Amino acid sequence: MKPEPSHALERLMQALLTELMPAVQPAYRQAGVGIQAMMIAAIREEHDRAAARRVEENRALRSLFADAAPTVTDAALRGRLGAAAQSEEASLLVPDLEASNGTLRSLLIELHAHVESLAGDAARRIEAAIWRELAASTERRKLGLGPC
């Protein structure tokens, strides 16, 4: 038998909510079991999308860097942006994707600080693209639990 992680987490959450939670007393402990069940649901959701979300975000950042590089006036930063735009994932393991994402997001911060210091429409266009990507990144991370 090969347990499917998503299925196992779903079953665990259901057991906590339907079997354990009603049997636990007092009420504050019962609420604690409910919170643990919701945490399992969040873990399940993040497990299912972990690699895809990171790959999507890393691609979006690389594309943004490719578009921004010609406008950047700092040669060293422009070179790092170009290199990052051409880079690819070395691995699809989540920790490796997360490390790559951290590196790309640090470069995004540098880019953002740089374009904020520049005048002109091209700099404002890049700045707007950065804000759009930050908003999209927030949406990618949003969990499907609770009110939207």
Secondary structure by P-SEA (a helix, b strand, c coil): ccccaaaaaaaaaaaaacccccccccaaaaaaaaaaaaaaaaaaaaaacaaaaaaaaaaaaaaaaaaaccccccaaaaaaaaaaaacccccccaaaaaaaaaaaaaaaaaaaaaaaacccaaaaaaaaaaaaaaaaaaaaaccccccc
